[in-house]
């Protein structure tokens, strides 16, 4: 099986410096409710399906993401934040506030294609990290492919440190 080039990002949640991360008033970020599971699943799936950069690995990773979405609505372990435009969910982020987990940003900030390149991924990442810090976490970790815009433009923010993901972590993610 071909290993892909992934990066693991880590944030020190005790020393976060977000600077100005603001949304226009008709956008908001909040915790998802159980009745939104189907919409969240479609939003995250659409964010991946309509991004050509994920097409070669989506079949390998979707099962794990789908399980993480289910956990976010079935247990207290994983949780989901949503970005809304009015009442429409346009982005979502599944997070795990369990310190011993290898990754805490389970889906990463997923934004519908038509809303990208407006700073929403950054805003959802900031909200996800704040949420994890409020849950008592000292550090948080996330992973993305080296070639992805998230790995170049979103995850490097807020004082993250990155390193190549170990082959064990890559395989555990599938």
KOLSEFI-509512 format. One line per field, with one value per residue: residue in three letters; residue number from 1; x, y, z of N, C-alpha, C in turn. Coordinates in steps of 0.05 Angstrom, whole numbers, plus 5000, padded with zeros to 4 digits. Layout:
BEGIN
resn (ALA,...)
resi (NUM,...)
neast (X,...)
nnorth (Y,...)
nup (Z,...)
caeast (X,...)
canorth (Y,...)
caup (Z,...)
ceast (X,...)
cnorth (Y,...)
cup (Z,...)
//
This chain:
BEGIN
resn (UNK,UNK,UNK,UNK,UNK,UNK,UNK,UNK,UNK,UNK,UNK,UNK,UNK,UNK,UNK,UNK,UNK,UNK,UNK,UNK,UNK,UNK,UNK,UNK,UNK,UNK,UNK,UNK,UNK,UNK,UNK,UNK,UNK,UNK,UNK,UNK,UNK,UNK,UNK,UNK,UNK,UNK,UNK,UNK,UNK,UNK,UNK,UNK,UNK,UNK,UNK,UNK,UNK,UNK,UNK,UNK,UNK,UNK,UNK,UNK,UNK,UNK,UNK,UNK,UNK,UNK,UNK,UNK,UNK,UNK,UNK,UNK,UNK,UNK,UNK,UNK,UNK,UNK,UNK,UNK,UNK,UNK,UNK,UNK,UNK,UNK,UNK,UNK,UNK,UNK,UNK,UNK,UNK,UNK,UNK,UNK,UNK,UNK,UNK,UNK,UNK,UNK,UNK,UNK,UNK,UNK,UNK,UNK,UNK,UNK,UNK,UNK,UNK,UNK,UNK,UNK,UNK,UNK,UNK,UNK,UNK,UNK,UNK,UNK,UNK,UNK,UNK,UNK,UNK,UNK,UNK,UNK,UNK,UNK,UNK,UNK,UNK,UNK,UNK,UNK,UNK,UNK,UNK,UNK,UNK,UNK,UNK,UNK,UNK,UNK,UNK,UNK,UNK,UNK,UNK,UNK,UNK,UNK,UNK,UNK,UNK,UNK,UNK,UNK,UNK,UNK,UNK,UNK,UNK,UNK,UNK,UNK,UNK,UNK)
resi (1,2,3,4,5,6,7,8,9,10,11,12,13,14,15,16,17,18,19,20,21,22,23,24,25,26,27,28,29,30,31,32,33,34,35,36,37,38,39,40,41,42,43,44,45,46,47,48,49,50,51,52,53,54,55,56,57,58,59,60,61,62,63,64,65,66,67,68,69,70,71,72,73,74,75,76,77,78,79,80,81,82,83,84,85,86,87,88,89,90,91,92,93,94,95,96,97,98,99,100,101,102,103,104,105,106,107,108,109,110,111,112,113,114,115,116,117,118,119,120,121,122,123,124,125,126,127,128,129,130,131,132,133,134,135,136,137,138,139,140,141,142,143,144,145,146,147,148,149,150,151,152,153,154,155,156,157,158,159,160,161,162,163,164,165,166,167,168,169,170,171,172,173,174)
neast (5017,5012,5043,5023,5042,5038,5025,5034,5005,5014,4988,5001,4957,4956,4981,4957,4951,4907,4897,4861,4805,4750,4681,4632,4568,4525,4545,4562,4592,4581,4565,4544,4478,4443,4402,4423,4459,4455,4458,4508,4540,4531,4553,4607,4622,4611,4648,4696,4686,4679,4728,4781,4833,4829,4810,4839,4848,4802,4766,4795,4799,4748,4715,4735,4728,4672,4658,4678,4643,4595,4609,4613,4562,4540,4565,4601,4653,4677,4663,4624,4631,4597,4596,4556,4516,4471,4417,4438,4482,4549,4598,4639,4669,4698,4718,4761,4763,4797,4855,4893,4885,4911,4901,4865,4836,4792,4763,4783,4776,4722,4697,4644,4652,4635,4642,4694,4761,4753,4768,4741,4757,4801,4775,4741,4780,4805,4761,4755,4803,4799,4755,4775,4815,4782,4759,4798,4844,4915,4948,4937,4926,4929,4920,4940,4944,5007,5006,4960,4917,4900,4943,4982,4961,4923,4928,4982,4975,4967,5011,5027,5064,5097,5107,5131,5081,5082,5091,5060,5020,4996,4975,4940,4902,4872)
nnorth (4977,5043,5095,5160,5229,5261,5312,5326,5369,5409,5444,5488,5495,5525,5572,5603,5649,5682,5730,5777,5743,5745,5742,5762,5789,5756,5705,5649,5609,5550,5498,5436,5406,5346,5335,5355,5320,5292,5334,5355,5311,5309,5359,5355,5311,5331,5373,5344,5310,5346,5368,5363,5350,5312,5267,5220,5192,5191,5147,5113,5141,5158,5123,5124,5179,5182,5149,5180,5224,5200,5186,5236,5252,5211,5204,5230,5237,5252,5314,5364,5423,5474,5518,5570,5603,5647,5607,5563,5508,5513,5495,5450,5419,5365,5347,5320,5319,5289,5279,5238,5219,5208,5245,5306,5342,5317,5315,5361,5430,5434,5463,5483,5482,5528,5569,5575,5603,5651,5659,5627,5575,5584,5612,5571,5534,5563,5567,5513,5500,5535,5512,5462,5478,5502,5456,5437,5418,5415,5411,5404,5364,5356,5330,5332,5325,5337,5366,5396,5454,5467,5449,5484,5536,5541,5506,5520,5566,5603,5591,5538,5476,5434,5368,5313,5263,5202,5137,5100,5131,5151,5103,5088,5126,5109)
nup (5000,4983,5017,5035,5032,5090,5138,5207,5251,5309,5365,5419,5467,5512,5503,5462,5409,5377,5351,5309,5292,5262,5245,5197,5218,5200,5199,5239,5291,5325,5371,5345,5342,5358,5320,5274,5251,5201,5163,5176,5163,5107,5093,5107,5076,5025,5024,5020,4974,4931,4925,4887,4902,4941,4917,4903,4950,4979,4984,5017,5065,5080,5110,5163,5175,5171,5213,5255,5252,5267,5320,5342,5349,5378,5426,5484,5473,5421,5388,5353,5316,5282,5226,5207,5158,5165,5175,5149,5148,5133,5141,5180,5237,5266,5330,5381,5449,5480,5514,5507,5455,5389,5349,5348,5318,5282,5232,5211,5193,5153,5097,5055,4984,4955,4992,5005,5013,5040,5091,5126,5139,5171,5213,5233,5248,5289,5326,5337,5362,5406,5431,5446,5481,5521,5539,5572,5550,5538,5493,5422,5364,5294,5227,5158,5087,5057,5009,5009,5009,5062,5093,5077,5083,5125,5172,5189,5220,5282,5314,5306,5305,5259,5232,5192,5187,5223,5194,5222,5245,5198,5177,5218,5212,5171)
caeast (5000,5028,5040,5021,5057,5021,5038,5020,5007,5008,4985,5002,4932,4960,4993,4945,4948,4891,4895,4833,4791,4723,4662,4610,4547,4507,4559,4567,4603,4569,4565,4521,4459,4438,4385,4439,4479,4453,4468,4537,4552,4531,4571,4635,4625,4612,4674,4716,4680,4681,4755,4796,4857,4823,4797,4855,4849,4777,4755,4811,4796,4720,4703,4744,4714,4644,4656,4682,4619,4576,4617,4608,4534,4531,4579,4612,4681,4680,4643,4623,4626,4588,4596,4531,4510,4443,4411,4450,4509,4567,4624,4638,4695,4695,4741,4762,4775,4810,4883,4909,4881,4934,4892,4842,4821,4787,4757,4794,4755,4711,4681,4633,4669,4627,4648,4723,4778,4742,4777,4723,4772,4816,4756,4732,4803,4808,4740,4760,4825,4788,4737,4792,4827,4761,4754,4820,4867,4939,4957,4918,4940,4913,4937,4930,4964,5027,5000,4933,4916,4899,4970,4998,4951,4906,4940,5006,4968,4964,5034,5029,5089,5089,5127,5119,5067,5095,5076,5040,4997,4983,4960,4919,4882,4855)
canorth (5000,5068,5115,5187,5249,5274,5328,5327,5395,5409,5470,5490,5509,5543,5598,5610,5677,5682,5755,5782,5724,5754,5735,5781,5781,5735,5680,5643,5583,5540,5468,5423,5391,5319,5335,5364,5300,5287,5358,5356,5289,5318,5382,5345,5294,5349,5387,5326,5300,5367,5378,5344,5342,5289,5245,5196,5178,5193,5120,5102,5156,5165,5105,5135,5205,5176,5139,5203,5240,5185,5188,5264,5254,5189,5202,5255,5238,5270,5335,5377,5451,5481,5545,5575,5628,5648,5581,5542,5499,5515,5484,5434,5409,5344,5348,5302,5331,5268,5285,5215,5213,5216,5269,5320,5353,5292,5321,5386,5449,5428,5485,5478,5494,5555,5587,5574,5626,5675,5659,5610,5552,5595,5617,5546,5523,5578,5559,5485,5501,5547,5492,5442,5492,5505,5429,5430,5406,5431,5411,5392,5355,5351,5319,5335,5319,5358,5382,5408,5482,5468,5445,5507,5563,5542,5494,5534,5589,5602,5581,5509,5463,5411,5348,5292,5243,5176,5116,5087,5150,5150,5078,5088,5144,5096)
caup (5000,4980,5038,5025,5047,5109,5159,5233,5263,5338,5376,5448,5473,5535,5494,5436,5401,5353,5337,5301,5276,5264,5224,5193,5237,5190,5202,5267,5297,5349,5374,5330,5357,5348,5296,5251,5242,5172,5148,5181,5147,5079,5090,5108,5052,5001,5024,5010,4947,4911,4925,4870,4916,4958,4902,4902,4976,4994,4990,5039,5090,5086,5131,5188,5179,5175,5241,5273,5252,5283,5348,5350,5356,5394,5452,5494,5467,5398,5387,5327,5314,5255,5216,5193,5143,5172,5186,5133,5156,5110,5149,5204,5247,5287,5348,5403,5472,5496,5512,5498,5427,5371,5334,5361,5296,5268,5204,5203,5186,5127,5087,5029,4963,4947,5014,5010,5007,5053,5119,5143,5149,5194,5235,5244,5262,5314,5343,5345,5382,5431,5443,5458,5504,5541,5550,5589,5535,5537,5465,5403,5340,5270,5205,5131,5066,5052,4985,5011,5018,5092,5103,5069,5090,5148,5196,5200,5236,5311,5327,5304,5297,5243,5225,5176,5203,5223,5179,5240,5247,5172,5174,5238,5202,5150)
ceast (5018,5022,5040,5037,5039,5037,5021,5026,5000,5007,4987,4978,4935,4970,4982,4944,4933,4891,4866,4822,4761,4706,4642,4586,4528,4520,4563,4578,4591,4572,4540,4503,4453,4422,4399,4459,4478,4464,4498,4551,4553,4550,4600,4640,4628,4639,4696,4711,4685,4709,4773,4822,4854,4814,4813,4856,4822,4765,4769,4805,4767,4709,4710,4730,4685,4640,4660,4657,4598,4583,4611,4580,4524,4545,4589,4641,4687,4658,4645,4616,4616,4591,4571,4530,4480,4437,4424,4478,4527,4594,4620,4666,4689,4721,4738,4776,4789,4841,4900,4905,4905,4927,4867,4825,4815,4780,4772,4771,4746,4691,4670,4648,4661,4633,4678,4737,4767,4749,4760,4738,4789,4798,4747,4755,4807,4786,4744,4782,4815,4771,4753,4806,4807,4755,4777,4844,4891,4950,4935,4934,4920,4932,4924,4952,4982,5019,4974,4935,4915,4927,4989,4988,4934,4920,4965,5000,4967,4987,5038,5058,5081,5113,5114,5105,5081,5079,5054,5015,4982,4965,4936,4896,4864,4842)
cnorth (5025,5086,5142,5206,5266,5291,5327,5354,5393,5438,5468,5507,5527,5570,5606,5640,5677,5708,5759,5760,5730,5745,5758,5771,5760,5708,5675,5614,5575,5509,5457,5410,5365,5318,5344,5344,5295,5310,5360,5335,5298,5341,5372,5328,5311,5364,5370,5317,5321,5380,5357,5335,5318,5264,5219,5180,5178,5166,5108,5116,5160,5148,5117,5162,5200,5165,5162,5221,5226,5188,5216,5268,5232,5188,5229,5258,5257,5290,5349,5406,5456,5511,5549,5602,5630,5621,5557,5534,5498,5504,5468,5424,5389,5344,5328,5315,5311,5271,5262,5207,5222,5242,5280,5334,5330,5296,5344,5405,5443,5449,5478,5494,5523,5577,5589,5601,5653,5676,5642,5586,5561,5600,5592,5531,5537,5570,5531,5485,5514,5527,5471,5453,5494,5478,5420,5418,5425,5433,5398,5385,5351,5341,5325,5328,5343,5377,5398,5438,5485,5466,5468,5533,5564,5531,5507,5558,5583,5588,5550,5500,5439,5393,5328,5272,5216,5157,5103,5105,5151,5126,5077,5107,5132,5073)
cup (5000,5004,5026,5042,5064,5128,5184,5245,5293,5348,5407,5455,5497,5527,5466,5433,5375,5337,5329,5282,5280,5240,5221,5210,5227,5189,5231,5269,5324,5349,5359,5350,5343,5322,5271,5240,5212,5155,5152,5164,5117,5074,5089,5083,5027,5000,5014,4981,4926,4910,4910,4884,4934,4943,4902,4928,4991,5001,5014,5065,5098,5109,5159,5195,5185,5204,5261,5274,5270,5313,5359,5359,5374,5422,5460,5485,5444,5398,5360,5330,5285,5251,5200,5179,5146,5185,5171,5144,5131,5116,5175,5211,5270,5304,5370,5427,5491,5493,5501,5469,5410,5356,5349,5341,5278,5239,5194,5197,5157,5119,5059,5008,4957,4969,5020,5003,5018,5083,5137,5154,5173,5218,5249,5259,5289,5335,5354,5366,5408,5446,5458,5483,5527,5554,5568,5576,5536,5508,5448,5378,5318,5248,5178,5112,5062,5030,4987,5019,5049,5104,5097,5081,5116,5173,5206,5218,5266,5325,5326,5298,5280,5238,5207,5195,5201,5206,5196,5242,5221,5170,5194,5229,5181,5162)
//
